[in-house]
Amino acid sequence: MTLPIPRACPYAPPGEYEQLREEAPIARVTLPTGATAWAVSRHEDIRTLLADPRFSSDRGAPGFPALSEGAQELAAKALPTMISMDPPEHGPARRSVLGEFTVRRMRALQPRIQQIVDECLDAMLAGPRPADLVTALSLPVPSLVICEQLGVPYADHEFFQRHSSQLISRTAAVPKKVHARDELHAYLESLIADKEREPTDDLLGRQILKHREACTYDREELIGLAFLLLIAGHETTANMISLGTMALLEHPDELAALRADPARTPAAVEELLRSFTIADAAVSRVAAADVELGGVLIRKGEGVLVLSNAGNHDPAVYPRPDELDIERGARNHLAFGFGAHQCLGQNLARMELQIVFDTLFRRVPGLKLAAPVEKLAFKDDSTVYGIYELPVSW
């Protein structure tokens, strides 16, 4: 079997995932490069693997599974980011910025996020019908939020959005990816150089002051952090807004329950995250030692693909996994990963999604799809699965 596998249906993982999970939950698979790796598809095995420090996150290491041609070449020259770090470097790098994503800080951001959502909806409701929810709401909300948090001018969002999409694409040619990486690096280097001269009250400015005071400042590390947060902070949440809205409109009973009691929204967000798991095979590892997992011996230097979407549809953990059930209580899902590398921005993503869904369905009670689901155009050529456009009316 060759991975990754395109989704045939926007609501469900590829059918082959069920076959893998039932017949060979830890299986040898072929990658697009022709190399082989292990694929892990059971929820329990995935959690065990992601909590085991013997599996390395170093994307430049020999054997790390490459999901596209040139991926290892890019990884070998990548900026230093915590997503590719192992202990002992990973812990201090993560702790240095963890305070920017606490529940307390997210609560402080809540009024501004609410304002951004309302302003986007004001513009959409004042415009023509039907409207494209992707361009009207899904993209601008997380882009504005992450730009303000980092201190990146929102006027430049189209630049980094275009280049980040190119960078995470599985089908883009390697020279285009290299160009996108270099353009983003140059942009962030210039931005951070400005903040070094005059630190601003934003995440990047605060990191400069904090590390200067501790005599640990490294410009390339900060560029790498900004690079990671800028890409991860808008693409994933934008796609979840679109797909979550589509799913709720296609499940009117669940939407009615949500409208009747907004206190259900946090649980609904968890169920939507579990159901779609848009960053599916983005979590990969390479064995740094011989490890036995689920009765299978994985040798040192062998790559491992974590099929999070397969784990999030494991019937041993989630009965009737292909059904959308906002009362499920799916907080133990794998959409944000697990273990030491669990998504740093998960509190921010949850808050954005909760505010968007509460506000959208309260302010636009007559919202409906302006085209059948089967006519919508989905993209599945990156490690982040999403939607091109979502025409809606009201």
N, C-alpha and C positions, 0 to 999 in steps of 0.2 A: 504494500500500500504506500502511495506517495502522499506526503503532507507538505503544506496545508491543503485542505479540501474546501472548495467554495461551498457556501450555503445555498441550498436549493430553495429554501423557504426563509423569509426574514424572521419568523418566530421560533425556529427550531435549529439546533445544531445539525451538521451533516449526518445523514443516516448511518454512515460508516462508524460514527462515534459509538453508537449503541452496540454495533457488532464488536468493536474493539473492547468495549467495557465488559461485555458478557463473555467473549471467547478468549481474548488476550489482553487483559487490562494493562499489562506492561509488555509492549510489542515492539519488535524491530520494524522500522519504517524507513522509506527512502525520502530524502530531501530533494528540493529542486536542483541542487548542485550535483546530484548523483551520490552524495555521501549518505551514510546511514546513521540513524540515531534511535534511541528508545522513545516511545510515546507512552505517557502515563495518563490513564483516563478515569480511574476511580477516585472518588472524593477522598476517601481515607488515605490512599497512597499518595495523593497530591499533597495533602497537609503534612504527611510524614516527611516527604521529600523536601518541601519548602522550609521545614523546620530543622533540617539536617545540615550542619555546616560543612559536611564532607562533599556537598554539591556546590560548586563554585558558580558565581554570577559573572565572572570575568569574560566578557564578550570577545576579548582578543586572544583567549587561551586556545591552543590547538584542540580540536574536537568540539568546540562550542557549536551547537547546531545553527547553521545558516539557512534562513528561510528565503533567501534570494541570492542571485549571483552577485558577487562583490561584497556581500555583507561582512565577511571577516576582514576583507581589505579595509573597509570603512571603519570597522571596530578597532582594528590595530592602530589607526591614526585618530581615533575619536578623542574628544575632549574628556578630561577626567571627571566622571560623574559617579555619584554614589550608587547608581543603579548597576554599575559594573564592578563595584568594590566588594571585597571580602574582608573578614576580620584580619588584622585589627584596625584597618583604615576605615571600614564602613561605619562602625559605631560612632566615633567622634564626628565624622562628616554629617551623619544623620542628626545627631544630637545638636549640632551647631545651628541647625535651621528648624528643628522640631517645634520650637516655641512660636514660630510664625503660623503654625497650623493647629494649635490647640483649640479645644471646644470654646474656651473663653474668648480667644481672639476671633473665632468665627462668629460668635454672638455679637461681638463689637462690629463686625462687618455687615451684619444682617440688615440694618436700615439702608445702607448704601446698595446692597444687592437688590433689595426690594425696590428701591428707586430706579435702578437700572432696568429691572423687569418691567416696571410700570411705564417707563419712558419708551421702551421698545414696543410695548402693546399699544400705547397711545398712537405711535406712528403707524403701526399696522392697522389699527381700527380706523384711522383717518385716511388710509389709502384705498386703493382699488380692491375689489373682490373678483376672483379669489386671490389670496395672498400666498406667497411661499413662506411657510413657517421656518424653513431652514435659514433663509436670509433675513427674515424679519425678527426672529427670536432666538433660534437655536445657536447660531454662530455668534451674534453680537453679545449676548449675555455673558457667556464664559470668557470671550475675548476681552470684553471691557473689564471684567472682574480681575482676570489674571494680569492684564496690563496695569491696572491701578495698583494691584498688590506688589508687582515687581518694580513699578515705576517706569514702564515702557510706554511711550506715546501711542495712544490708540490709533492715531492717524497712520501708523506704520503697520496696522494689523494685517492688511492684505498682503504685504511683503512677507511677513513671517508665516502667515497662513499658507501662502502659495509654496514657499520653500519647505516648510515642515511637511506638507502633504507629499511633496516630491521625495523627501527624505525617507518617509516611512512606507512608501509604495513598494510593493513586491515586484512590480512589472517595469518600473522606470529603469532606464539604462544606468550603469554605474557612473559614467561621466556626468550625467545629470544629477545624480545623488551627490557626487563629490562637489559639483558646482553649488548645489543647494547648501551643503554643509559649510563650504567656505564663505558663501555669502552671509549666512547666519552668524558665523563666527566673527566676520569683519564688523557686522552691524552691532553685535553685542559687545565686542571689544571697544568700539567707539563709544557706545552708550555708557559702559562701565568706566572708561577713562574720564568721561565727563563727571560721573558721580564721585570718582576719586578726588577730583579737584574741588568739588563742592558736594559732599554727601547729602543725599535727600532722605526725607522721612518715609522710606518705603523699604521693602524687603532687601533689595540690593544695597541701598545706602546704609541700612542698619548692619548688614553683614560686613561691609567695609569697615565701619567704625568698630564693630565687635572684634574682628580679627586683627585690626591694627593695634588695638589696645592689648590683645593677647600676644602680639608679635607672631601671628600665624597667618597673616594675609597672603594669599596667592591669587593673582589675577586670573590665571587660567582655570583654577578650580572654581572661582566665582562665575566665570563665563560658562563653564560646564554646568553649574547649578542653574543658571538662568536659562541655558539651552534646554535642559531637561524639563524645567517647570513650564516654560513657554509652550513647548510642544505638548506635554502631558496635560497642561492646564486648560486647554480649550478644545482640542480635537475629540477627546473622549466624552466630555460632558455635553458638547454640542450634539454628538450623535445620540446620546442617551435622551436628550430633550426631544428630539425628533421621533426616535423609535418608541419612547415611552408614551408620547402623545398619541401616536398612531395606534399603539396597542390598546390604550384606554378607550379611544374612540371605537375600536373594533370589538370591545368588550363592554357594552353599555351597562350591564348589571354591575360590574366592578366599578365603573365610573360613577354610577348612581350612588353606590355605597360610599364612595369617596366624597362626593358632593354633599351627601347627607351628614357626613361626619369627618371634617378635615383632620381630626386627630388620627385618622387612619393613614394619612399621607406618609409618615415615616416608614410604616410597614409596607406600603405600596411601593415606595422607592426601592426598598430592599428586594422586593419580589421582582420588580422590573430589572434591577441590576443582575439578579440571579438569572432571570429568564433570557436576557440578551447576551450578557457576558461579552461585550463588544471587543475587549482586548483579550482575545482567546489564546492563541499560541504565542503571545508576546512574552510569556514567562518561560524562559528556558534556562537550563543549567548544564554544566559539564562535571562529571565525577572527578573529584580531586584525589580519590582513593577508591579501592574496591569496596563497593557497598551492596549489601543484599537488601532488596526492596520488594515486598510482596512475594517473597519466594524466588525472585529473579536476581542473579548476580550481575551487577553493572560494574564493568571494569573501569579502572582509572583511565581518564582521557576519553571516555565515551560520552557523547552528548545525549541530553534528555530534553524532550519537548513536554511541557506541561499543558495538557488539554483542559484548560479551566472550564470551558463550556461543557465538555463531557462530564466533568466532575459536578458541575452545577445542575446537571440533569440526571444525576445518579439516583435511580428509584430507591436504593437502599437508604438514602438520606432524605429525599424529597418524593413522597408518594405522588403519583400522577404528575411527573415533572414537567410535561409539556403543556399543562393547564396553567393559566394565569390565575393566581389566587392571592389577593392582597391581604388575606388573613393568615397566610402561611407562616409568617414569622421566620423569614429566611436569612436571619442576620449572620449565620455561619457560612454564607456563600463565599465563593472564591473570586468574585469579580474584581476585588482590590488586591488579589494575591493572598499570601499568608506568610507568617514568620517575620524575620528581621527586615525583609525588603517589602513588607506590605505597604501599599500606596500611601505616600506621605500626605497627599492632598485629599484623602477620603472624606474628612470632615467637611471640607470646602465643597466637594462634589455633592455630598448628601444635602447640604444646606441649599445650594443652588437649585438642585432638582426639586426639593420640597417647596421652595418659594415659587419656582416657575409653575409647577403643576397646580398648587393652591390658587395662585393668582390667575393663571390662564383660564381655568375652568370656572372660577368665580366671576371674572370680568367678561368672559365670552361664553355664556351658557349655551348658546346655539351653535357652538363650534362643530364643524363636521368636515370630513374629508371631501375634497372637491374632485377626486378621481378615485377609482377603485384601487385597492391595495395592489392587485396584480398588475396594474399599469405603472406603478411607481418604479423609479430607477434606483437600485441599490448598488453600492460599491463594495466590493469584497476583494480588493487587490492590495490591501495593506494589513498590518497587524491590528489595526483598529477598524472594525466593521461598522459601516454606517449607511447613510442615505443621501442621495444627491439633492432631492427636493421633496417637499411635502406640501402640495397645494391644499389649502383649507379655505372654507367659507363659513359664514355665520348668518 
